Amino acid sequence: MKKSLLTAGALLLWTGAAFAGAGDTVTLPADSYKAILDKLDALQNRVHVLETEKAAPMRPVATPAAPAPQVTREDLDRITGDIDNIYDTLDTVETKTLKDRINLGAELRTRVDNYKLSDLGAADMMIVKNPATGGLATFMPDDDDSDDNNWTNRFRLNMDAKISPTLSFHGRMTVYKNWGDSDITTWANYNDINRAHRPGTSGVKLDRAYVDWVPNFVLPIAVTIGRHPSTEGPPIEYRENRKRQSTYPSLLFDAENDGIVVTLGLDRYTGLTNSGWRFAYGKGYHSDRDDSSSFSFFDDSNDAGDTNMYATFLESQIPGVANSLIVFSYAHISDLASSFLGDDGPVDLGDMDLYGIHLQASNIMSSPFDVFVSWAGNDTDASGKAVDYSVPLGFPAGSLPLYGLLSDGTKDRSGSSIYAGVRYNIPCSFLNDPKIGFEYNHGSKYWMSMTMASTEMFNKLATRGDAYEVYYIQPVSRNLFFRAGYTKIEYDYTGSGDHRGQPVETDAELDNYYLLMDVRF
């Protein structure tokens, strides 16, 4: 509106209206946003004066007035140019103000996998994540499975803002998809080749959105509220070639989670560097009426209830070891639900306890080696309830075993896992100091943890058996690197990554070669 009025004022000057104070010039303040707004107001007032003088009747004067200076085309160009400069400066100032409030960054990862699953049998249902969808597989075919070029793209938009000295915000939005991922193949219909140019569902997912609040309190505490940084935790940052991304060790918990964490700083009390005690509450599943009611916050009528997590974590730098971390963890997960297969809703299968210890050190003893080791265990408390999936999976009723919590629903189970690795930082400036790493993990028959958000096609940390990975990281610049790797998984029992059903022995194996490009800016 202001710009329109200023342009109208310039046109009035061109018609030869009197120009009060012809010697004045429009100036552009360099440092003050307020001064810019004041100048715009002054210009608008000048337009108003010109309009008023033009409309006022002529009054007789004793002597003829000197002719009013006429504005030339050059004057008009100068005035309109000043106006444009002011608005350009306003845009710059407003953009900078926005950037001062919130910082934006982005990541793009392109990855190709060449995998083969072998020795699958009828007993190998629910063995791994479905390679086509990334979700948990509920049934695997009675033969081998392979894909020599499974391509994926992952885009992330990172956000953070310093709201006040005691309050900050962090967020991340993610789009993660297979290349050419379409539900239908008819070219004229809605599919992957036109879904960004035709209206449909919103495919952007909320990965993280939380605030850190450090209140002025007698104790050194911080409160984190929202969708937590609970994925890709230690030691995944070694393989991902980045800083630590999560609160929780990845062997125990690698899942998106909404909740509240209170952290008590212990440095002043223990003398240990970077020491803290965290208390966490989160919700893994909310039993509501999404399918049967417009009021999605109403409690569901089935027997599942909500899946809640209560956890505590004690962490510190290892005494006497620089660039190190030790974390003791415990979590209780209540009311683990069955799936939504069939006409009935999910039921409560029982509770589970997780506990573990994680240690890692970067450049240990001033060497080029980074090392880590994690151990975790799990105990279940079955509710006694179980589900018959025979009919939903296309089998006669009662032909499949009942699916309870790591059993037929009546037995409590215990499992454990070990995860260790090493990364060597190659001191070669000519190649931008590349890195080579090796990782190994083993899970027992009843091993189960909350690692559903693993970004790997096959969730190796959920393996009931042995998993091996070797990788090479080639940095190109501070914004770009490549990683090539090979993963070998030898499954001893079925159901890796799934809390439902009794595991049985299997000879299934996975071989996966991959290459990825990661850009961060």
Secondary structure per residue as TSV (DSSP state, phi and psi in degrees):
chain	resnum	aa	ss	phi	psi
A	1	M	-	360.0	-44.4
A	2	K	H	-62.1	-41.0
A	3	K	H	-65.1	-36.9
A	4	S	H	-63.2	-43.0
A	5	L	H	-64.4	-39.4
A	6	L	H	-66.4	-38.2
A	7	T	H	-65.4	-38.7
A	8	A	H	-63.4	-39.0
A	9	G	H	-62.4	-39.6
A	10	A	H	-63.6	-37.9
A	11	L	H	-67.1	-37.0
A	12	L	H	-61.8	-39.9
A	13	L	H	-62.2	-37.2
A	14	W	H	-65.9	-29.3
A	15	T	T	-77.8	-2.7
A	16	G	T	97.3	19.0
A	17	A	-	-67.1	155.7
A	18	A	-	-62.5	140.0
A	19	F	-	-114.1	100.6
A	20	A	T	-70.6	128.7
A	21	G	T	69.9	56.8
A	22	A	T	-63.0	-20.2
A	23	G	T	-79.9	-10.0
A	24	D	-	-73.0	152.2
A	25	T	-	-127.8	154.6
A	26	V	-	-83.7	124.0
A	27	T	-	-113.6	158.4
A	28	L	-	-117.0	104.4
A	29	P	-	-59.3	143.0
A	30	A	S	-93.8	-29.4
A	31	D	S	-114.1	-19.8
A	32	S	-	-114.5	122.8
A	33	Y	H	-64.1	-37.2
A	34	K	H	-64.6	-39.8
A	35	A	H	-63.5	-35.0
A	36	I	H	-63.8	-45.7
A	37	L	H	-62.5	-40.5
A	38	D	H	-60.9	-41.3
A	39	K	H	-65.1	-38.6
A	40	L	H	-63.3	-41.8
A	41	D	H	-61.4	-40.3
A	42	A	H	-62.8	-41.9
A	43	L	H	-64.7	-39.6
A	44	Q	H	-66.0	-39.7
A	45	N	H	-62.3	-36.3
A	46	R	H	-62.7	-41.4
A	47	V	H	-59.4	-42.9
A	48	H	H	-62.7	-40.9
A	49	V	H	-62.5	-44.3
A	50	L	H	-60.9	-42.8
A	51	E	H	-64.5	-39.4
A	52	T	H	-65.0	-45.4
A	53	E	H	-64.6	-35.5
A	54	K	H	-67.8	-35.7
A	55	A	H	-83.8	-19.6
A	56	A	S	-71.3	141.5
A	57	P	-	-69.3	151.9
A	58	M	-	-73.5	133.9
A	59	R	-	-107.3	141.8
A	60	P	-	-66.9	145.1
A	61	V	-	-127.7	157.1
A	62	A	S	-69.2	-38.0
A	63	T	S	-126.7	149.3
A	64	P	-	-61.6	135.5
A	65	A	-	-74.9	147.8
A	66	A	-	-64.2	143.8
A	67	P	-	-60.9	137.8
A	68	A	-	-68.4	138.6
A	69	P	-	-59.7	136.5
A	70	Q	-	-91.8	142.8
A	71	V	-	-90.7	126.5
A	72	T	-	-85.9	171.6
A	73	R	H	-61.1	-35.6
A	74	E	H	-63.2	-39.1
A	75	D	H	-61.9	-43.6
A	76	L	H	-61.8	-44.5
A	77	D	H	-61.5	-39.1
A	78	R	H	-65.2	-44.3
A	79	I	H	-64.8	-48.3
A	80	T	H	-65.3	-32.8
A	81	G	H	-65.2	-40.1
A	82	D	H	-61.8	-40.7
A	83	I	H	-61.5	-45.8
A	84	D	H	-61.8	-40.0
A	85	N	H	-62.7	-40.4
A	86	I	H	-62.1	-45.0
A	87	Y	H	-69.8	-34.1
A	88	D	H	-62.9	-41.7
A	89	T	H	-65.6	-40.5
A	90	L	H	-57.7	-45.6
A	91	D	H	-58.7	-43.2
A	92	T	H	-63.8	-45.1
A	93	V	H	-64.0	-43.0
A	94	E	H	-66.7	-38.6
A	95	T	H	-64.0	-43.3
A	96	K	H	-64.6	-38.9
A	97	T	H	-60.8	-41.9
A	98	L	H	-63.6	-43.9
A	99	K	H	-66.4	-30.7
A	100	D	H	-66.7	-27.2
A	101	R	H	-84.7	-40.1
A	102	I	-	-141.5	130.7
A	103	N	E	-96.5	137.4
A	104	L	E	-117.9	142.6
A	105	G	E	-146.4	166.3
A	106	A	E	-143.7	158.3
A	107	E	E	-137.8	141.4
A	108	L	E	-133.1	124.1
A	109	R	E	-122.4	128.7
A	110	T	E	-116.4	129.5
A	111	R	E	-137.1	143.8
A	112	V	E	-126.8	133.2
A	113	D	E	-119.0	142.2
A	114	N	E	-123.9	102.6
A	115	Y	E	-123.7	159.8
A	116	K	E	-145.8	126.0
A	117	L	E	-103.1	129.1
A	118	S	E	-127.9	161.5
A	119	D	S	59.5	37.7
A	120	L	-	-78.9	145.4
A	121	G	-	-138.0	-179.4
A	122	A	T	-62.8	-25.0
A	123	A	T	-80.5	-6.6
A	124	D	-	-92.5	31.6
A	125	M	T	-68.5	145.5
A	126	M	T	59.8	40.4
A	127	I	-	-84.2	-42.4
A	128	V	S	-145.2	179.6
A	129	K	B	-67.2	142.3
A	130	N	-	-66.3	118.2
A	131	P	T	-65.7	-20.8
A	132	A	T	-81.2	-34.6
A	133	T	T	-113.8	-18.3
A	134	G	S	83.4	-8.3
A	135	G	S	-87.4	171.2
A	136	L	B	-67.8	131.8
A	137	A	-	-77.8	133.7
A	138	T	S	-97.7	-11.3
A	139	F	-	-160.5	134.9
A	140	M	-	-114.3	144.3
A	141	P	-	-68.5	160.2
A	142	D	S	-86.7	48.9
A	143	D	S	-165.2	-171.9
A	144	D	-	-77.7	160.5
A	145	D	E	-139.5	141.3
A	146	S	E	-157.1	160.9
A	147	D	E	-155.4	122.7
A	148	D	E	-93.1	-1.5
A	149	N	E	-157.0	72.6
A	150	N	E	-90.4	103.4
A	151	W	E	-96.7	141.3
A	152	T	E	-136.8	152.8
A	153	N	E	-121.9	137.4
A	154	R	E	-131.9	121.0
A	155	F	E	-115.2	133.7
A	156	R	E	-127.9	136.8
A	157	L	E	-110.7	114.2
A	158	N	E	-98.0	141.8
A	159	M	E	-137.2	142.6
A	160	D	E	-154.4	152.9
A	161	A	E	-150.7	139.1
A	162	K	E	-94.5	96.6
A	163	I	E	-72.5	-42.9
A	164	S	E	-155.8	174.1
A	165	P	T	-58.7	-22.0
A	166	T	T	-114.1	3.6
A	167	L	E	-139.5	128.8
A	168	S	E	-137.6	156.3
A	169	F	E	-121.7	145.3
A	170	H	E	-140.4	138.5
A	171	G	E	-150.9	161.0
A	172	R	E	-154.3	127.3
A	173	M	E	-108.1	141.8
A	174	T	E	-134.6	139.1
A	175	V	E	-120.9	122.3
A	176	Y	E	-134.6	117.8
A	177	K	E	-149.7	156.5
A	178	N	E	-77.2	149.4
A	179	W	T	-64.6	133.0
A	180	G	T	62.0	30.9
A	181	D	-	-78.3	102.5
A	182	S	-	-128.6	145.3
A	183	D	S	-82.1	-23.5
A	184	I	-	-133.4	159.5
A	185	T	-	-111.1	-1.9
A	186	T	-	-69.8	121.8
A	187	W	T	-64.2	-32.0
A	188	A	T	-77.2	-16.3
A	189	N	S	-90.5	-179.7
A	190	Y	S	-73.6	114.6
A	191	N	S	-151.8	-164.7
A	192	D	T	-67.5	-22.2
A	193	I	T	-84.8	-2.4
A	194	N	T	-144.3	6.5
A	195	R	T	-70.1	-21.3
A	196	A	T	-83.2	-9.4
A	197	H	T	-115.8	3.5
A	198	R	S	-129.9	147.4
A	199	P	-	-66.2	142.3
A	200	G	-	-170.0	-152.1
A	201	T	-	-78.7	158.6
A	202	S	-	-84.4	118.8
A	203	G	-	-92.4	-3.3
A	204	V	-	-79.6	132.1
A	205	K	E	-109.7	143.9
A	206	L	E	-82.1	106.2
A	207	D	E	-84.7	-50.7
A	208	R	E	-142.4	144.5
A	209	A	E	-164.2	102.6
A	210	Y	E	-150.4	159.6
A	211	V	E	-116.5	142.5
A	212	D	E	-104.5	122.2
A	213	W	E	-119.2	125.4
A	214	V	-	-112.2	91.2
A	215	P	-	-71.9	156.3
A	216	N	-	-79.7	89.1
A	217	F	-	-127.9	161.1
A	218	V	S	-64.9	-28.9
A	219	L	S	-103.0	148.7
A	220	P	-	-77.6	90.0
A	221	I	E	-122.2	157.2
A	222	A	E	-133.7	141.2
A	223	V	E	-117.5	126.4
A	224	T	E	-113.3	123.8
A	225	I	E	-131.0	132.9
A	226	G	E	132.4	-149.8
A	227	R	E	-89.0	111.8
A	228	H	-	-72.8	160.8
A	229	P	-	-82.1	72.2
A	230	S	-	-114.1	15.7
A	231	T	S	-120.2	155.5
A	232	E	S	58.2	46.8
A	233	G	-	-81.5	-177.1
A	234	P	T	-55.8	138.1
A	235	P	T	-103.1	25.6
A	236	I	H	-60.2	-22.4
A	237	E	H	-61.7	-24.5
A	238	Y	H	-65.8	-49.7
A	239	R	H	-69.6	-31.0
A	240	E	H	-85.6	-5.3
A	241	N	T	57.7	51.6
A	242	R	S	-155.7	179.8
A	243	K	S	-76.6	168.0
A	244	R	-	-56.2	135.4
A	245	Q	-	-113.1	-11.9
A	246	S	-	-144.1	160.6
A	247	T	S	-73.6	-36.7
A	248	Y	S	-102.6	141.8
A	249	P	-	-59.3	135.0
A	250	S	T	-68.8	-24.8
A	251	L	T	-66.6	-30.4
A	252	L	T	-91.3	-44.0
A	253	F	B	-148.7	115.0
A	254	D	-	-139.9	79.7
A	255	A	S	-152.4	150.1
A	256	E	-	-71.9	134.2
A	257	N	-	-146.8	135.4
A	258	D	E	-99.4	133.1
A	259	G	E	173.1	-158.0
A	260	I	E	-134.0	134.6
A	261	V	E	-127.7	131.9
A	262	V	E	-113.5	124.1
A	263	T	E	-113.2	127.3
A	264	L	E	-103.3	118.1
A	265	G	E	-71.9	131.1
A	266	L	-	-113.1	1.0
A	267	D	H	-53.7	-46.4
A	268	R	H	-70.5	-21.5
A	269	Y	H	-94.8	-32.3
A	270	T	H	-104.9	-20.5
A	271	G	-	76.4	4.3
A	272	L	-	-91.4	138.5
A	273	T	T	-73.4	137.1
A	274	N	T	54.9	42.2
A	275	S	-	-99.5	141.2
A	276	G	E	-159.7	159.4
A	277	W	E	-125.4	118.9
A	278	R	E	-107.7	143.0
A	279	F	E	-125.0	124.9
A	280	A	E	-126.8	144.3
A	281	Y	E	-131.6	132.8
A	282	G	E	-146.6	165.0
A	283	K	E	-123.6	117.8
A	284	G	E	-88.5	-27.3
A	285	Y	E	-151.6	132.1
A	286	H	-	-111.8	119.0
A	287	S	-	-84.2	96.7
A	288	D	B	-130.5	-177.0
A	289	R	-	-99.4	54.9
A	290	D	T	-60.3	-36.3
A	291	D	T	-95.1	-14.8
A	292	S	T	-123.1	0.1
A	293	S	-	-152.3	148.5
A	294	S	S	-75.9	-11.3
A	295	F	-	-98.8	90.7
A	296	S	T	-70.5	-10.0
A	297	F	T	-91.0	-7.1
A	298	F	S	-68.3	144.8
A	299	D	B	-69.0	142.8
A	300	D	-	-75.2	161.1
A	301	S	S	-94.1	-4.1
A	302	N	S	-82.7	-174.9
A	303	D	S	-94.2	4.6
A	304	A	-	-72.5	-47.9
A	305	G	-	73.0	-176.4
A	306	D	-	-87.3	145.3
A	307	T	E	-94.2	112.5
A	308	N	E	-113.2	151.1
A	309	M	E	-124.4	132.6
A	310	Y	E	-123.5	127.1
A	311	A	E	-145.7	159.5
A	312	T	E	-141.4	143.5
A	313	F	E	-137.1	129.9
A	314	L	E	-116.2	119.8
A	315	E	E	-135.8	158.5
A	316	S	E	-167.9	165.8
A	317	Q	-	-72.6	141.8
A	318	I	-	-65.5	125.3
A	319	P	T	-54.9	128.5
A	320	G	T	81.6	0.2
A	321	V	-	-122.0	112.1
A	322	A	T	-70.8	154.3
A	323	N	T	52.7	46.7
A	324	S	E	-127.1	170.5
A	325	L	E	-152.9	136.7
A	326	I	E	-131.6	133.8
A	327	V	E	-133.4	126.2
A	328	F	E	-102.3	131.7
A	329	S	E	-130.6	144.8
A	330	Y	E	-146.8	136.9
A	331	A	E	-143.4	140.2
A	332	H	E	-115.9	125.4
A	333	I	E	-116.1	120.3
A	334	S	E	-102.6	148.2
A	335	D	E	55.6	56.6
A	336	L	E	-66.0	128.9
A	337	A	E	-95.5	156.6
A	338	S	-	-78.5	-177.6
A	339	S	-	-85.6	-179.0
A	340	F	-	-95.9	13.0
A	341	L	-	-62.6	140.3
A	342	G	S	89.3	-175.9
A	343	D	S	-81.2	-26.8
A	344	D	S	-84.6	154.5
A	345	G	-	-77.0	174.7
A	346	P	-	-67.9	157.5
A	347	V	-	-122.0	161.7
A	348	D	E	-79.0	118.1
A	349	L	E	-91.9	-17.0
A	350	G	E	138.4	-171.4
A	351	D	E	-112.5	163.0
A	352	M	E	-145.5	142.3
A	353	D	E	-109.5	138.1
A	354	L	E	-122.9	143.9
A	355	Y	E	-153.9	152.5
A	356	G	E	-174.8	174.8
A	357	I	E	-138.4	137.5
A	358	H	E	-130.9	136.3
A	359	L	E	-133.8	141.1
A	360	Q	E	-154.4	156.8
A	361	A	E	-150.6	133.3
A	362	S	S	-98.2	139.1
A	363	N	S	48.4	52.5
A	364	I	G	-59.7	132.9
A	365	M	G	53.0	40.3
A	366	S	G	59.4	27.5
A	367	S	S	-101.0	171.5
A	368	P	S	-82.9	15.9
A	369	F	E	-103.1	136.9
A	370	D	E	-111.0	133.0
A	371	V	E	-133.0	154.8
A	372	F	E	-154.9	157.7
A	373	V	E	-151.8	136.2
A	374	S	E	-130.2	143.7
A	375	W	E	-132.5	140.2
A	376	A	E	-146.5	151.9
A	377	G	E	-134.2	162.2
A	378	N	E	-143.0	142.7
A	379	D	E	-129.9	137.5
A	380	T	E	-109.7	154.4
A	381	D	E	-128.0	91.2
A	382	A	E	-68.0	143.0
A	383	S	-	-81.2	-14.0
A	384	G	S	91.2	-4.9
A	385	K	-	-94.9	149.7
A	386	A	-	-150.6	164.2
A	387	V	B	-125.1	141.5
A	388	D	-	-99.2	109.3
A	389	Y	-	-93.8	9.8
A	390	S	T	-56.6	-54.5
A	391	V	T	-67.0	-47.5
A	392	P	T	-58.3	-29.5
A	393	L	T	-91.6	5.0
A	394	G	T	90.1	20.6
A	395	F	S	-112.9	160.0
A	396	P	-	-61.3	146.2
A	397	A	T	-55.3	133.1
A	398	G	T	81.3	2.8
A	399	S	-	-83.3	-17.2
A	400	L	S	-106.5	153.9
A	401	P	-	-62.7	153.7
A	402	L	-	-68.5	146.2
A	403	Y	B	-109.9	104.8
A	404	G	-	-110.3	-156.5
A	405	L	B	-84.6	99.4
A	406	L	S	53.1	29.0
A	407	S	S	-170.2	-166.3
A	408	D	S	-83.5	4.0
A	409	G	S	113.0	-10.0
A	410	T	S	-112.9	-8.4
A	411	K	-	-114.7	143.3
A	412	D	-	-89.3	144.5
A	413	R	-	-128.9	158.8
A	414	S	E	-135.1	139.7
A	415	G	E	-142.6	173.8
A	416	S	E	-158.1	165.5
A	417	S	E	-151.6	150.1
A	418	I	E	-124.5	141.1
A	419	Y	E	-142.0	123.6
A	420	A	E	-144.6	156.6
A	421	G	E	-170.1	169.2
A	422	V	E	-144.2	144.5
A	423	R	E	-129.7	133.2
A	424	Y	E	-108.7	123.6
A	425	N	E	-89.9	105.1
A	426	I	-	-72.6	117.6
A	427	P	-	-78.9	80.0
A	428	C	-	-137.5	94.8
A	429	S	G	-63.9	-28.4
A	430	F	G	-61.1	-32.0
A	431	L	G	-104.2	16.1
A	432	N	T	63.0	33.7
A	433	D	-	56.0	68.4
A	434	P	-	-69.7	174.5
A	435	K	E	-137.1	147.0
A	436	I	E	-131.1	137.7
A	437	G	E	-138.1	158.4
A	438	F	E	-137.8	136.7
A	439	E	E	-134.3	148.0
A	440	Y	E	-141.6	139.5
A	441	N	E	-144.3	148.6
A	442	H	E	-134.0	132.6
A	443	G	E	-121.3	145.3
A	444	S	-	-82.2	-179.2
A	445	K	T	-57.2	-42.1
A	446	Y	T	-108.1	26.0
A	447	W	-	-69.4	134.0
A	448	M	-	-157.0	130.5
A	449	S	-	-141.3	178.6
A	450	M	B	-96.5	75.7
A	451	T	-	-120.3	35.5
A	452	M	T	-68.2	-17.5
A	453	A	T	-96.2	16.9
A	454	S	-	-55.3	132.4
A	455	T	-	-81.4	-8.0
A	456	E	S	-72.9	148.0
A	457	M	S	-58.5	-40.1
A	458	F	S	-116.4	123.0
A	459	N	-	-74.0	89.2
A	460	K	G	-68.0	-28.7
A	461	L	G	-72.2	-12.3
A	462	A	G	-91.1	-0.3
A	463	T	-	-60.7	130.8
A	464	R	S	-97.0	85.9
A	465	G	E	151.5	-147.0
A	466	D	E	-119.6	139.2
A	467	A	E	-131.7	136.4
A	468	Y	E	-128.0	142.1
A	469	E	E	-145.4	135.1
A	470	V	E	-124.9	139.7
A	471	Y	E	-146.1	159.4
A	472	Y	E	-131.4	128.7
A	473	I	E	-109.7	124.0
A	474	Q	E	-115.8	100.8
A	475	P	E	-70.5	140.5
A	476	V	E	-105.5	-42.0
A	477	S	E	-154.5	-177.3
A	478	R	T	-67.5	-15.5
A	479	N	T	-106.3	-10.5
A	480	L	E	-139.1	132.8
A	481	F	E	-147.4	160.5
A	482	F	E	-117.0	149.5
A	483	R	E	-135.1	128.4
A	484	A	E	-117.0	139.9
A	485	G	E	-156.1	169.2
A	486	Y	E	-136.7	131.3
A	487	T	E	-120.3	131.6
A	488	K	E	-122.9	124.4
A	489	I	E	-125.0	128.4
A	490	E	E	-114.2	104.8
A	491	Y	E	-81.1	131.0
A	492	D	S	-96.2	-29.2
A	493	Y	B	-139.8	154.4
A	494	T	S	-78.5	170.1
A	495	G	-	82.6	16.4
A	496	S	T	-55.7	127.6
A	497	G	T	84.3	4.4
A	498	D	-	-125.1	132.8
A	499	H	-	-88.8	1.4
A	500	R	B	-101.5	130.7
A	501	G	S	94.6	163.5
A	502	Q	-	-86.4	119.1
A	503	P	-	-65.2	145.5
A	504	V	-	-129.4	162.0
A	505	E	B	-66.9	149.0
A	506	T	-	-150.5	157.8
A	507	D	-	-111.3	16.5
A	508	A	-	-64.5	144.7
A	509	E	E	-136.3	153.0
A	510	L	E	-126.5	134.2
A	511	D	E	-123.4	125.2
A	512	N	E	-139.1	122.1
A	513	Y	E	-106.0	138.8
A	514	Y	E	-144.0	158.7
A	515	L	E	-142.3	133.2
A	516	L	E	-135.9	152.8
A	517	M	E	-118.3	131.3
A	518	D	E	-126.0	124.2
A	519	V	E	-119.7	129.2
A	520	R	E	-130.8	131.3
A	521	F	-	-152.9	360.0
